Amino acid sequence: MRDSGDRYAIVDAKERWTAPVRPDGIGTYRFGDGFIAVFHVEYDTGSEHSWTLYHKLWNYAIHLPKFWVDVPSANVLFITRSDDRAGRILELWEGLLGGGLKGQSVPAMWAVSELQMETDGVLQAVWNGPWEYRGSLRDFPHIDGDTYRDMMPLGKQTRLPPFVRG
């Protein structure tokens, strides 16, 4: 199991450890004003069927809130090989938002093709969101640095600040 999958391990109905959310990577970007964008990266090669993508999106929406108090600030970035594939992922996400996830607090979902990202640059307005919204990394939902230090965004145990006695 990948390290990023370990971060979101849960106990299933049969009392076995499982990781329904297994991002290819997890990262943060700290802006000069102290705000932090937290993101989960999914690299999509185009080999997965729509149902698999649908299930992956559903798992992010259902399981990230178990780990994030402020789940809308937990961005999920899909990087694909084609613009069509990025569009398909967002169509599936829009369907979920209008259906089974309607009214629920969910992570922010973004998609971009490799070509678009390479052409314009990762920090530009290349990230496509639902309903044809387009934004830059700066437009992502984010949290302030103090809040980030006080929460347990990643891992299975609470991280204590240094020199604090438990």
ZIURBEL-V625923 format. One record per pair of residues at least 4 apart in sequence whose C-alpha atoms are under 6 Angstrom apart, sorted by the first residue. I is the first residue (numbers start at 1). J is the second residue. D is the distance in whole Angstrom. If there is no record, write none. Layout:
i=I j=J d=D
i=I j=J d=D
This chain:
i=4 j=23 d=6
i=5 j=19 d=6
i=5 j=22 d=4
i=7 j=154 d=6
i=7 j=155 d=4
i=7 j=156 d=6
i=8 j=19 d=6
i=9 j=18 d=5
i=9 j=19 d=4
i=10 j=17 d=6
i=10 j=18 d=6
i=11 j=15 d=5
i=11 j=16 d=5
i=11 j=17 d=5
i=12 j=16 d=5
i=23 j=40 d=6
i=23 j=41 d=6
i=23 j=42 d=6
i=24 j=41 d=6
i=24 j=42 d=5
i=25 j=40 d=6
i=25 j=41 d=5
i=26 j=39 d=6
i=26 j=40 d=4
i=27 j=38 d=6
i=27 j=39 d=5
i=28 j=37 d=5
i=28 j=38 d=4
i=29 j=36 d=6
i=29 j=37 d=5
i=30 j=35 d=6
i=30 j=36 d=4
i=31 j=35 d=5
i=34 j=144 d=6
i=34 j=145 d=5
i=35 j=143 d=6
i=35 j=144 d=4
i=35 j=145 d=5
i=36 j=142 d=5
i=36 j=143 d=5
i=36 j=144 d=6
i=37 j=142 d=5
i=38 j=74 d=6
i=39 j=74 d=6
i=39 j=75 d=5
i=39 j=76 d=5
i=40 j=76 d=5
i=40 j=77 d=6
i=41 j=77 d=5
i=42 j=78 d=5
i=43 j=78 d=6
i=43 j=79 d=5
i=44 j=79 d=6
i=44 j=80 d=5
i=59 j=63 d=6
i=60 j=64 d=6
i=61 j=106 d=5
i=65 j=71 d=5
i=68 j=153 d=6
i=71 j=106 d=6
i=71 j=107 d=5
i=72 j=106 d=5
i=72 j=107 d=4
i=72 j=108 d=6
i=73 j=141 d=5
i=73 j=142 d=5
i=74 j=107 d=5
i=75 j=107 d=6
i=75 j=108 d=5
i=75 j=109 d=6
i=76 j=109 d=5
i=77 j=110 d=5
i=77 j=111 d=6
i=78 j=111 d=5
i=79 j=111 d=6
i=79 j=112 d=5
i=79 j=113 d=6
i=80 j=86 d=6
i=80 j=113 d=5
i=80 j=114 d=6
i=81 j=113 d=5
i=81 j=114 d=5
i=82 j=113 d=5
i=83 j=113 d=5
i=86 j=111 d=5
i=86 j=112 d=6
i=90 j=130 d=6
i=96 j=100 d=6
i=96 j=101 d=6
i=97 j=101 d=5
i=97 j=102 d=5
i=98 j=102 d=5
i=110 j=127 d=6
i=110 j=128 d=5
i=110 j=129 d=5
i=111 j=127 d=6
i=111 j=128 d=5
i=112 j=127 d=5
i=115 j=119 d=6
i=117 j=121 d=5
i=117 j=122 d=5
i=123 j=136 d=6
i=123 j=137 d=6
i=124 j=136 d=5
i=125 j=135 d=4
i=125 j=136 d=4
i=127 j=134 d=6
i=127 j=135 d=5
i=127 j=136 d=6
i=128 j=133 d=6
i=128 j=134 d=5
i=129 j=133 d=5
i=129 j=134 d=6
i=135 j=139 d=6
i=152 j=158 d=6
